[in-house]
Amino acid sequence: MAEPSQIELTAFSWVPPMPRGLVRDLRARWVLEEMGQPYRTRLFDRRTSGPEDRKPDQPFGQVPAMHDGDAVLFESGAICLWLAERDPALMPRDDVTRAKVLSWVFAALNSVEPNILMLQYVTLFNAEAPGAAEFAPTAKSRLADRLALLSEALGENDWLAGKFTVADVLMVSVLRQLGSGLID
């Protein structure tokens, strides 16, 4: 009988309809599935448990967090990078491709996602806040500019670093948030 996985990922057992399919534990799950790595989940029901239940693993009380033996990681990007380091398909070993992958991982999380979140805040989550309606066109324009630059950088390529890697997992998971009709 195979030894049970040492990897345990925290996630929500229930998510409201609007963010369903967008919670960040899916990024880590996708990487684990690409690797064929078995893992366990520890589920929290956000309707009955609060962030304080998750703080031992995640300082901000969010998901995901991951236990890998004695190592505990939080933040989806850190978890995905930690895992990808074990898989040469997800994190190539040659310096040139590895540099591209690392750059695109950080671009997804620090250059693209914040612009999506900014637009979500002013059009969905805090649309009634003072100044939100006035700022929404600026946020939409900034996101459109960022997406145009991403498209230009990708060009005719299927994958950000030339082949499918952890960078594509993260960028796709970030871009999925646009499915809510934020931009035209």
N, C-alpha and C positions, 0 to 999 in steps of 0.2 A: 504494500500500500504506500502511495506517495506521501511524503511528509507535507503537512499543511503549509500554506504560504505564510511567510513571516510578514508579508506586506498587508497592512490594514489601512483602509482609506475611510475617512469620515465623510458622510454625505447626509442629505435630508431624505427622510422616508416619504415626505409629501411636500410638494411645491405648488403654490397658487398657479392658476392657468397662465397668466401673462409671462412669468419668467420660466415656465416649465420648458425643459430642454436647453436652458441657457445657463444653469447653475454651473459654477466653475469646476466642480468635481468631475464633470463630464470630460474635461480636458485630460485629467490624469487617467480616468478610466480608458479613454481612447488610446493613450500611449501604452497603458498596460495591455490592452487588447492587441495592439499592433505588435507588441513584444511577445505575445502569447504567455504573459506572466500571470500566474494565478494570484489572486488577492482576496481578502475578506473586506467586507464593509461594516462599519459601525454607523448605524443610522440614527439620526435625531429627527424627531417630529417637531418642526418649528411651530406648530399650533399649541404644543404643550411644554416645550423646553425652550429656554432662552439662551442668549449668547454665553451666559455664565457657565452653562453646562459644557460648552466647547472650549472655554478659556484655558484649561490645562494643556490643550494641544495647539490652540490657535489664539494668540494674544488679543485678537480683535473679536473673538467669539464667532468666527465665520467657518465655512467649509470651503475647500477641503483642508484637511490635515492628513498626514500620512505617517504611520509608524513603519519603519523598515528595520526590523530587529530593534536595536537600541536607539537608532537614529529617528528623530521626530522632525518632520518638515511641515511647513505651512506655506501658503501662497501657491497657486496653481502653476505659475511659471517655474518656481524653484523645484516643485515636485516633478514637473515634466522634464526639466533639465537633469535632475538627479537620476531619473529613470533612463532617459535617453543616453546618458553616459555609458550605459551597459549594452547598448545596441548599436552596432556600427551602421545599421541602415538608418536609424533615426538621428544619430550623431556621428557622421562620417569621421574617420580618423585622420584624413589628410588635412593639413593646416588651412589650405585655401578654402575648401568646402566647409570645413568646421567654422572658419571665420564668418562665412556667409550665413550659416545656420544661426550662430550666436547673434549676429547682427539682426537678422530677421525675427528671431525670438523676441529680442528687446524692442524692435520696431512695432511688432504686433501689440505688445503690452504697454509701451510707453509713447508711441507716436500715433497709432491708429485708435486703440481702445479709448484713451482719454477723450478724444474728439467725439466718439460715439456716445460715451457716457455724458459728456457735456450737453449734447443735444437731447438725450433722454431726460436729463434733469429738467431742462427748460421746456420740454414739450409734453412729457409724460408724468414724471414724478412730482415736479414742483411748478407745474404750468400756471398755477394761481399766485405764485410768489411775486412780489413787486419786482418789476423789471424783466421777468421771464419772457413775456411775449415780445418785448422790445429786443431782447438779446437772441431770441430763437433764430432770426434770419442770419445773424453773424455766426452762430454755432453751426447752422446748416451749411453755410458757405465754407467755413473752416474745414468741416468734415468732407465736403465735396472736393475741396482742394487736395486734402490728404489722400482721398481715394483716387483722384486723378494721378497723383504722383506714384501711388502704389501700382496702379495699372500701367503707367509708363515704365516703371522699373521691372515689372513682370514681363512686359512685352508679349511676345508670342509663346513664352515658356509656360509649361504646365505647372512647374514647381518653383518655389522661391530660390532654392539653391541648386537647381538643375535636376534634382531628383527628390522624391517625397522624403521629408524629414520631420522632426519635431517642430520646426519652424512653420511648416504647413498646418500641422495640427493646431498650433496656437493661433495662427492668422485666420484660419477657417472658423475656429470657435469664436474669435472676436467678430469676424464679419457676419456670422449668423445672427448677431443681434440686430442687424439691419433688416431682417425679415419682418420686423414689426412695422414696416412702412415709414421709417424715419426720413428717408430721402426718396426722391423720385428716380 
